[in-house]
Amino acid sequence: MKKSRLLPLLLGLALTASLLAGCGGKSESTAEAAEGSTELKKIVIAEPVHSTGYLPLYLAQREGYFKKRGLDVEVIQAAGGAHVTAVVSGDAWGVIGGTESNALANKKNSDPIVSIVNVVNRANVYLVAKKGLAPAGNSEADLKEFFKGKKINAGRHGGTPNLLIRYLLIYLGLDPEKDVTLLEPADASTVVTMVQQGAADIGNGAEPQISDGISKDVWGEPFYKFHDFGDFSYSVLSVKKSTIEKDPETVQLFTDAIIEALKAVQEDKELAMKNMKAEFPTLSDDAIQASLDRAYADNLWSRDGFITEAAVKQDMDVLIKTGIYTGDYSYDQLVDMQFVNSSK
């Protein structure tokens, strides 16, 4: 009797142990599978133009700096100033551009755009002249004389290149509305064609447009560069204030990835070259090398992601001097460096 009762009990215990073991194994494999299939958080960054200046952003994408932090970052091009409005409307999580563009967008905006990490810390705009045209020299008098009566591709009205050109003309004692003809196409990529076809005598641009124009014999080396202004918050990454308040973890992860990319660009030029080739496959090796040489020579990229008050002042002074912006501004309202300061 005891034997007959004991056998079912032992069989039940064995079955239970087997089921528990099976459950344990299944639980472990499910955890591993979940880890391997964890969905990345998708965020979108809007850019005004595809530029070699944004290499740290592209490198962070291609080298997996975002992915290892659980982020899936997509970069979309939104020309004509739509890169800023894309964030205002919620179509993009963040934007790369100047602090002055954010200041303009923040007027009467209850959820202002705030800059969180630096990328391009110089006014990345060069002036080029159609082949055969050039100022007599580099003095202010020479430049003033050269600009008079010229057709200048200045880029879209309100864009940073346009503002810088207006600022320079005013500084030289010229009236941007009377002494020159300012052409203001929304698409920055048209500059090579416009100068090539004679629609413009002078063009503004950065890389890859500069090397593209040189390779097509449209112009030679730039005759003027705004990098000489020094620290300038030209291309910073920004998000809405509400994003910082509601999801600081994602903002921190994103910032960490950008800072890693900034360091990589400075310390590993072969890696920079590899990613430049991948991002701009139509550029020749010589053009890519020239782009990188120009960037390093002009200290284009921020080394630590920090946006200084001096850099913002330079940017905003240009905006205010042109009369496009009126009123006061505050560094603390435009910039939040808590994530850069907390980055590891």
C-alpha positions as a Markdown table, in Angstrom:
| # | Residue | x | y | z |
|---|---|---|---|---|
| 1 | Met | 0.0 | 0.0 | 0.0 |
| 2 | Lys | 2.8 | 2.4 | 1.0 |
| 3 | Lys | 4.7 | 1.5 | -2.2 |
| 4 | Ser | 1.7 | 2.1 | -4.5 |
| 5 | Arg | 1.1 | 5.6 | -2.9 |
| 6 | Leu | 4.8 | 6.5 | -3.0 |
| 7 | Leu | 5.3 | 5.8 | -6.7 |
| 8 | Pro | 2.8 | 8.3 | -7.9 |
| 9 | Leu | 4.2 | 10.8 | -5.5 |
| 10 | Leu | 7.7 | 10.3 | -6.8 |
| 11 | Leu | 6.5 | 10.5 | -10.4 |
| 12 | Gly | 4.7 | 13.7 | -9.6 |
| 13 | Leu | 7.8 | 15.2 | -8.0 |
| 14 | Ala | 9.9 | 14.2 | -10.9 |
| 15 | Leu | 7.4 | 15.7 | -13.3 |
| 16 | Thr | 7.3 | 18.9 | -11.4 |
| 17 | Ala | 11.1 | 19.1 | -11.3 |
| 18 | Ser | 11.2 | 18.5 | -15.0 |
| 19 | Leu | 8.6 | 21.2 | -15.7 |
| 20 | Leu | 10.5 | 23.6 | -13.4 |
| 21 | Ala | 13.7 | 22.9 | -15.2 |
| 22 | Gly | 12.0 | 23.4 | -18.5 |
| 23 | Cys | 10.6 | 26.7 | -17.4 |
| 24 | Gly | 13.9 | 27.8 | -16.2 |
| 25 | Gly | 15.6 | 27.0 | -19.5 |
| 26 | Lys | 12.8 | 28.7 | -21.4 |
| 27 | Ser | 12.9 | 31.8 | -19.3 |
| 28 | Glu | 16.7 | 32.1 | -19.8 |
| 29 | Ser | 16.4 | 31.7 | -23.6 |
| 30 | Thr | 13.5 | 34.2 | -23.7 |
| 31 | Ala | 15.6 | 36.8 | -21.9 |
| 32 | Glu | 18.4 | 36.3 | -24.3 |
| 33 | Ala | 16.1 | 36.6 | -27.2 |
| 34 | Ala | 14.5 | 39.7 | -25.8 |
| 35 | Glu | 17.9 | 41.2 | -25.3 |
| 36 | Gly | 18.8 | 40.4 | -28.9 |
| 37 | Ser | 15.6 | 41.8 | -30.3 |
| 38 | Thr | 15.3 | 44.9 | -28.1 |
| 39 | Glu | 13.8 | 47.7 | -30.2 |
| 40 | Leu | 15.8 | 50.8 | -30.5 |
| 41 | Lys | 14.2 | 54.1 | -29.8 |
| 42 | Lys | 13.7 | 56.0 | -33.1 |
| 43 | Ile | 14.5 | 59.7 | -33.2 |
| 44 | Val | 14.7 | 62.0 | -36.2 |
| 45 | Ile | 17.2 | 64.8 | -36.7 |
| 46 | Ala | 16.5 | 67.5 | -39.3 |
| 47 | Glu | 19.4 | 69.1 | -41.2 |
| 48 | Pro | 19.2 | 72.1 | -43.5 |
| 49 | Val | 21.7 | 70.7 | -46.0 |
| 50 | His | 23.9 | 67.6 | -46.3 |
| 51 | Ser | 27.3 | 68.9 | -45.3 |
| 52 | Thr | 30.7 | 67.5 | -44.5 |
| 53 | Gly | 30.6 | 69.8 | -41.4 |
| 54 | Tyr | 28.0 | 67.4 | -39.9 |
| 55 | Leu | 30.5 | 64.5 | -40.1 |
| 56 | Pro | 30.4 | 63.8 | -36.3 |
| 57 | Leu | 26.6 | 63.2 | -36.5 |
| 58 | Tyr | 27.0 | 60.9 | -39.5 |
| 59 | Leu | 29.9 | 59.0 | -37.9 |
| 60 | Ala | 27.9 | 58.4 | -34.8 |
| 61 | Gln | 25.2 | 56.8 | -37.0 |
| 62 | Arg | 27.6 | 54.7 | -39.1 |
| 63 | Glu | 29.9 | 53.5 | -36.3 |
| 64 | Gly | 27.0 | 52.5 | -34.0 |
| 65 | Tyr | 27.5 | 55.1 | -31.3 |
| 66 | Phe | 23.8 | 55.7 | -31.1 |
| 67 | Lys | 22.8 | 52.1 | -31.5 |
| 68 | Lys | 24.9 | 50.9 | -28.6 |
| 69 | Arg | 23.0 | 53.4 | -26.5 |
| 70 | Gly | 19.6 | 52.1 | -27.7 |
| 71 | Leu | 18.9 | 54.8 | -30.2 |
| 72 | Asp | 18.0 | 54.6 | -33.9 |
| 73 | Val | 18.8 | 58.0 | -35.3 |
| 74 | Glu | 17.6 | 59.0 | -38.7 |
| 75 | Val | 18.8 | 62.3 | -40.4 |
| 76 | Ile | 16.4 | 64.0 | -42.8 |
| 77 | Gln | 17.2 | 66.9 | -45.0 |
| 78 | Ala | 14.8 | 69.8 | -44.7 |
| 79 | Ala | 15.8 | 72.8 | -46.8 |
| 80 | Gly | 14.5 | 76.4 | -46.8 |
| 81 | Gly | 14.4 | 76.7 | -43.0 |
| 82 | Ala | 12.2 | 73.7 | -42.6 |
| 83 | His | 14.8 | 72.0 | -40.4 |
| 84 | Val | 13.8 | 74.2 | -37.5 |
| 85 | Thr | 10.0 | 74.1 | -38.2 |
| 86 | Ala | 10.3 | 70.3 | -38.3 |
| 87 | Val | 11.1 | 70.3 | -34.6 |
| 88 | Val | 8.6 | 73.0 | -33.7 |
| 89 | Ser | 5.9 | 70.9 | -35.4 |
| 90 | Gly | 7.1 | 67.6 | -33.9 |
| 91 | Asp | 8.0 | 66.0 | -37.2 |
| 92 | Ala | 11.6 | 65.8 | -35.9 |
| 93 | Trp | 13.0 | 65.1 | -32.4 |
| 94 | Gly | 16.0 | 67.4 | -32.9 |
| 95 | Val | 17.7 | 69.8 | -35.3 |
| 96 | Ile | 21.3 | 70.6 | -36.3 |
| 97 | Gly | 21.7 | 74.3 | -37.1 |
| 98 | Gly | 22.7 | 77.7 | -35.5 |
| 99 | Thr | 21.5 | 79.1 | -32.2 |
| 100 | Glu | 20.3 | 82.2 | -34.1 |
| 101 | Ser | 17.8 | 80.1 | -36.1 |
| 102 | Asn | 16.5 | 78.7 | -32.8 |
| 103 | Ala | 16.2 | 82.3 | -31.4 |
| 104 | Leu | 14.1 | 83.3 | -34.4 |
| 105 | Ala | 11.9 | 80.2 | -34.0 |
| 106 | Asn | 11.5 | 80.8 | -30.3 |
| 107 | Lys | 9.7 | 84.1 | -30.7 |
| 108 | Lys | 6.2 | 83.7 | -29.2 |
| 109 | Asn | 6.9 | 79.9 | -28.9 |
| 110 | Ser | 5.7 | 78.4 | -25.6 |
| 111 | Asp | 8.0 | 75.4 | -26.1 |
| 112 | Pro | 11.3 | 76.9 | -27.1 |
| 113 | Ile | 14.2 | 75.0 | -28.9 |
| 114 | Val | 17.2 | 74.6 | -26.7 |
| 115 | Ser | 20.7 | 73.7 | -27.8 |
| 116 | Ile | 22.3 | 70.7 | -26.0 |
| 117 | Val | 25.6 | 69.9 | -27.7 |
| 118 | Asn | 28.0 | 71.6 | -30.1 |
| 119 | Val | 29.2 | 70.2 | -33.4 |
| 120 | Val | 30.5 | 72.9 | -35.7 |
| 121 | Asn | 32.2 | 75.6 | -33.6 |
| 122 | Arg | 33.1 | 78.0 | -36.5 |
| 123 | Ala | 31.1 | 80.1 | -38.9 |
| 124 | Asn | 31.4 | 77.4 | -41.7 |
| 125 | Val | 30.9 | 79.8 | -44.6 |
| 126 | Tyr | 33.4 | 80.6 | -47.4 |
| 127 | Leu | 33.0 | 83.0 | -50.3 |
| 128 | Val | 34.1 | 82.0 | -53.8 |
| 129 | Ala | 34.2 | 84.0 | -57.0 |
| 130 | Lys | 33.6 | 82.8 | -60.5 |
| 131 | Lys | 36.8 | 81.8 | -62.3 |
| 132 | Gly | 38.5 | 85.0 | -63.5 |
| 133 | Leu | 37.1 | 87.2 | -60.8 |
| 134 | Ala | 38.9 | 88.0 | -57.6 |
| 135 | Pro | 39.4 | 91.0 | -55.3 |
| 136 | Ala | 42.6 | 92.9 | -55.8 |
| 137 | Gly | 43.7 | 92.2 | -52.2 |
| 138 | Asn | 42.4 | 91.2 | -48.8 |
| 139 | Ser | 42.0 | 94.7 | -47.3 |
| 140 | Glu | 38.6 | 96.1 | -46.4 |
| 141 | Ala | 38.9 | 98.6 | -49.2 |
| 142 | Asp | 39.7 | 95.9 | -51.8 |
| 143 | Leu | 36.8 | 93.8 | -50.6 |
| 144 | Lys | 34.4 | 96.7 | -50.7 |
| 145 | Glu | 35.3 | 97.6 | -54.2 |
| 146 | Phe | 35.1 | 94.0 | -55.3 |
| 147 | Phe | 31.6 | 93.4 | -53.9 |
| 148 | Lys | 30.1 | 96.5 | -55.5 |
| 149 | Gly | 27.6 | 95.7 | -58.2 |
| 150 | Lys | 28.1 | 91.9 | -57.9 |
| 151 | Lys | 25.5 | 89.2 | -58.0 |
| 152 | Ile | 25.9 | 87.2 | -54.8 |
| 153 | Asn | 24.4 | 83.8 | -54.1 |
| 154 | Ala | 23.7 | 84.4 | -50.4 |
| 155 | Gly | 21.5 | 81.5 | -49.6 |
| 156 | Arg | 18.0 | 81.7 | -48.2 |
| 157 | His | 16.9 | 84.8 | -46.5 |
| 158 | Gly | 17.3 | 84.4 | -42.7 |
| 159 | Gly | 19.8 | 81.5 | -43.0 |
| 160 | Thr | 23.2 | 81.9 | -41.4 |
| 161 | Pro | 25.2 | 82.2 | -44.6 |
| 162 | Asn | 22.8 | 85.0 | -45.7 |
| 163 | Leu | 23.1 | 86.7 | -42.4 |
| 164 | Leu | 26.9 | 86.5 | -42.5 |
| 165 | Ile | 27.1 | 88.0 | -46.0 |
| 166 | Arg | 24.8 | 90.8 | -45.0 |
| 167 | Tyr | 26.8 | 91.4 | -41.9 |
| 168 | Leu | 30.1 | 91.6 | -43.9 |
| 169 | Leu | 28.6 | 94.0 | -46.4 |
| 170 | Ile | 27.3 | 96.3 | -43.7 |
| 171 | Tyr | 30.7 | 96.2 | -41.9 |
| 172 | Leu | 32.4 | 97.2 | -45.2 |
| 173 | Gly | 30.0 | 100.1 | -45.6 |
| 174 | Leu | 27.8 | 98.7 | -48.3 |
| 175 | Asp | 24.0 | 98.5 | -48.4 |
| 176 | Pro | 23.0 | 94.8 | -49.0 |
| 177 | Glu | 19.8 | 96.0 | -50.7 |
| 178 | Lys | 21.3 | 98.6 | -53.0 |
| 179 | Asp | 25.0 | 98.1 | -53.6 |
| 180 | Val | 24.8 | 94.4 | -54.6 |
| 181 | Thr | 22.3 | 91.9 | -55.9 |
| 182 | Leu | 21.5 | 89.3 | -53.3 |
| 183 | Leu | 20.2 | 86.0 | -54.8 |
| 184 | Glu | 18.5 | 83.9 | -52.1 |
| 185 | Pro | 17.7 | 80.4 | -53.2 |
| 186 | Ala | 16.3 | 78.1 | -50.6 |
| 187 | Asp | 18.4 | 75.1 | -51.7 |
| 188 | Ala | 22.1 | 75.6 | -50.8 |
| 189 | Ser | 23.2 | 72.9 | -53.2 |
| 190 | Thr | 22.4 | 75.2 | -56.2 |
| 191 | Val | 25.4 | 77.4 | -55.7 |
| 192 | Val | 27.8 | 75.6 | -58.0 |
| 193 | Thr | 25.3 | 75.6 | -60.9 |
| 194 | Met | 24.4 | 79.2 | -60.4 |
| 195 | Val | 28.0 | 80.5 | -60.5 |
| 196 | Gln | 28.8 | 78.1 | -63.4 |
| 197 | Gln | 25.9 | 79.4 | -65.5 |
| 198 | Gly | 26.7 | 83.0 | -64.7 |
| 199 | Ala | 23.6 | 83.7 | -62.6 |
| 200 | Ala | 25.9 | 84.7 | -59.7 |
| 201 | Asp | 29.4 | 86.2 | -59.6 |
| 202 | Ile | 30.0 | 85.2 | -56.1 |
| 203 | Gly | 28.8 | 82.2 | -54.2 |
| 204 | Asn | 28.8 | 81.2 | -50.5 |
| 205 | Gly | 29.4 | 77.6 | -49.5 |
| 206 | Ala | 31.1 | 75.0 | -47.4 |
| 207 | Glu | 32.2 | 71.5 | -48.2 |
| 208 | Pro | 31.4 | 69.6 | -50.3 |
| 209 | Gln | 30.3 | 72.5 | -52.5 |
| 210 | Ile | 33.7 | 74.1 | -52.4 |
| 211 | Ser | 35.6 | 71.1 | -53.6 |
| 212 | Asp | 32.8 | 70.4 | -56.1 |
| 213 | Gly | 33.2 | 73.8 | -57.7 |
| 214 | Ile | 37.0 | 73.6 | -57.8 |
| 215 | Ser | 36.9 | 70.1 | -59.5 |
| 216 | Lys | 34.5 | 71.5 | -62.1 |
| 217 | Asp | 36.7 | 74.6 | -62.6 |
| 218 | Val | 33.9 | 76.9 | -61.6 |
| 219 | Trp | 36.0 | 78.8 | -59.1 |
| 220 | Gly | 39.4 | 78.5 | -57.3 |
| 221 | Glu | 40.1 | 78.6 | -53.6 |
| 222 | Pro | 37.8 | 80.8 | -51.5 |
| 223 | Phe | 38.8 | 84.4 | -51.3 |
| 224 | Tyr | 37.1 | 85.0 | -47.9 |
| 225 | Lys | 36.2 | 82.7 | -44.9 |
| 226 | Phe | 34.1 | 83.5 | -41.9 |
| 227 | His | 36.0 | 81.0 | -39.7 |
| 228 | Asp | 38.2 | 83.8 | -38.7 |
| 229 | Phe | 35.5 | 85.1 | -36.4 |
| 230 | Gly | 36.6 | 82.4 | -33.9 |
| 231 | Asp | 34.1 | 80.6 | -31.6 |
| 232 | Phe | 30.7 | 80.6 | -33.3 |
| 233 | Ser | 27.7 | 78.4 | -32.5 |
| 234 | Tyr | 27.1 | 77.6 | -36.2 |
| 235 | Ser | 25.9 | 74.0 | -36.1 |
| 236 | Val | 24.7 | 72.8 | -32.7 |
| 237 | Leu | 22.2 | 70.1 | -31.9 |
| 238 | Ser | 19.0 | 71.2 | -30.3 |
| 239 | Val | 15.7 | 69.8 | -29.0 |
| 240 | Lys | 12.5 | 71.2 | -27.5 |
| 241 | Lys | 12.5 | 72.3 | -23.9 |
| 242 | Ser | 9.7 | 69.8 | -23.3 |
| 243 | Thr | 11.9 | 67.0 | -24.5 |
| 244 | Ile | 14.5 | 67.9 | -22.0 |
| 245 | Glu | 12.0 | 68.0 | -19.2 |
| 246 | Lys | 10.1 | 64.8 | -20.2 |
| 247 | Asp | 12.9 | 62.6 | -21.5 |
| 248 | Pro | 16.2 | 63.7 | -20.2 |
| 249 | Glu | 17.6 | 60.1 | -20.4 |
| 250 | Thr | 17.3 | 60.0 | -24.2 |
| 251 | Val | 18.8 | 63.5 | -24.4 |
| 252 | Gln | 21.8 | 62.3 | -22.3 |
| 253 | Leu | 22.3 | 59.2 | -24.4 |
| 254 | Phe | 22.2 | 61.2 | -27.6 |
| 255 | Thr | 24.7 | 63.8 | -26.2 |
| 256 | Asp | 27.0 | 61.0 | -25.1 |
| 257 | Ala | 27.1 | 59.5 | -28.6 |
| 258 | Ile | 27.9 | 62.9 | -30.2 |
| 259 | Ile | 30.7 | 63.6 | -27.8 |
| 260 | Glu | 32.2 | 60.2 | -28.5 |
| 261 | Ala | 32.0 | 61.0 | -32.3 |
| 262 | Leu | 33.6 | 64.4 | -31.8 |
| 263 | Lys | 36.5 | 62.8 | -30.1 |
| 264 | Ala | 36.8 | 60.1 | -32.8 |
| 265 | Val | 36.9 | 62.7 | -35.6 |
| 266 | Gln | 39.7 | 64.5 | -33.8 |
| 267 | Glu | 41.7 | 61.4 | -32.8 |
| 268 | Asp | 41.2 | 59.0 | -35.8 |
| 269 | Lys | 41.5 | 60.7 | -39.2 |
| 270 | Glu | 41.4 | 57.4 | -41.0 |
| 271 | Leu | 38.0 | 56.7 | -39.4 |
| 272 | Ala | 36.9 | 60.2 | -40.4 |
| 273 | Met | 38.0 | 59.6 | -44.0 |
| 274 | Lys | 36.2 | 56.2 | -44.1 |
| 275 | Asn | 33.0 | 57.8 | -43.0 |
| 276 | Met | 33.3 | 60.8 | -45.2 |
| 277 | Lys | 33.7 | 58.5 | -48.2 |
| 278 | Ala | 30.7 | 56.5 | -47.2 |
| 279 | Glu | 28.5 | 59.5 | -46.6 |
| 280 | Phe | 29.6 | 61.4 | -49.8 |
| 281 | Pro | 30.2 | 58.6 | -52.3 |
| 282 | Thr | 30.2 | 60.9 | -55.4 |
| 283 | Leu | 33.1 | 63.0 | -54.1 |
| 284 | Ser | 36.6 | 62.0 | -55.4 |
| 285 | Asp | 39.2 | 61.0 | -52.9 |
| 286 | Asp | 41.0 | 64.3 | -53.6 |
| 287 | Ala | 37.9 | 66.3 | -52.8 |
| 288 | Ile | 37.3 | 64.3 | -49.6 |
| 289 | Gln | 40.9 | 64.8 | -48.5 |
| 290 | Ala | 40.7 | 68.5 | -49.3 |
| 291 | Ser | 37.4 | 68.8 | -47.3 |
| 292 | Leu | 39.0 | 67.1 | -44.3 |
| 293 | Asp | 42.2 | 69.2 | -44.6 |
| 294 | Arg | 40.1 | 72.3 | -44.6 |
| 295 | Ala | 38.1 | 71.2 | -41.6 |
| 296 | Tyr | 41.1 | 70.4 | -39.5 |
| 297 | Ala | 43.1 | 73.5 | -40.6 |
| 298 | Asp | 40.1 | 75.8 | -39.6 |
| 299 | Asn | 39.3 | 74.0 | -36.4 |
| 300 | Leu | 35.8 | 73.3 | -37.6 |
| 301 | Trp | 34.6 | 70.8 | -35.1 |
| 302 | Ser | 34.1 | 71.3 | -31.4 |
| 303 | Arg | 36.4 | 69.1 | -29.3 |
| 304 | Asp | 34.2 | 68.7 | -26.3 |
| 305 | Gly | 30.6 | 69.5 | -27.3 |
| 306 | Phe | 30.5 | 72.6 | -25.1 |
| 307 | Ile | 28.7 | 75.7 | -26.4 |
| 308 | Thr | 30.4 | 78.8 | -24.9 |
| 309 | Glu | 28.7 | 82.1 | -24.2 |
| 310 | Ala | 31.2 | 83.8 | -26.5 |
| 311 | Ala | 30.2 | 81.4 | -29.4 |
| 312 | Val | 26.5 | 82.3 | -28.9 |
| 313 | Lys | 27.3 | 86.0 | -28.7 |
| 314 | Gln | 29.1 | 86.0 | -32.0 |
| 315 | Asp | 26.2 | 84.2 | -33.6 |
| 316 | Met | 23.6 | 86.5 | -32.2 |
| 317 | Asp | 25.6 | 89.7 | -32.8 |
| 318 | Val | 25.5 | 88.9 | -36.5 |
| 319 | Leu | 21.7 | 88.3 | -36.4 |
| 320 | Ile | 21.1 | 91.5 | -34.5 |
| 321 | Lys | 23.4 | 93.6 | -36.6 |
| 322 | Thr | 21.5 | 92.7 | -39.8 |
| 323 | Gly | 18.2 | 93.8 | -38.3 |
| 324 | Ile | 16.6 | 90.4 | -38.8 |
| 325 | Tyr | 16.3 | 90.0 | -35.0 |
| 326 | Thr | 15.2 | 92.6 | -32.5 |
| 327 | Gly | 14.9 | 92.4 | -28.8 |
| 328 | Asp | 16.9 | 90.7 | -26.1 |
| 329 | Tyr | 18.1 | 87.1 | -25.7 |
| 330 | Ser | 19.5 | 85.0 | -23.0 |
| 331 | Tyr | 22.3 | 82.4 | -23.2 |
| 332 | Asp | 20.6 | 80.3 | -20.6 |
| 333 | Gln | 17.3 | 80.3 | -22.6 |
| 334 | Leu | 19.1 | 79.2 | -25.8 |
| 335 | Val | 21.6 | 76.7 | -24.3 |
| 336 | Asp | 21.5 | 73.9 | -21.8 |
| 337 | Met | 24.9 | 72.3 | -21.1 |
| 338 | Gln | 23.8 | 70.0 | -18.3 |
| 339 | Phe | 24.1 | 66.9 | -20.6 |
| 340 | Val | 27.5 | 67.8 | -21.9 |
| 341 | Asn | 28.7 | 68.4 | -18.3 |
| 342 | Ser | 27.3 | 65.0 | -17.2 |
| 343 | Ser | 28.6 | 63.1 | -20.2 |
| 344 | Lys | 31.1 | 60.3 | -19.5 |
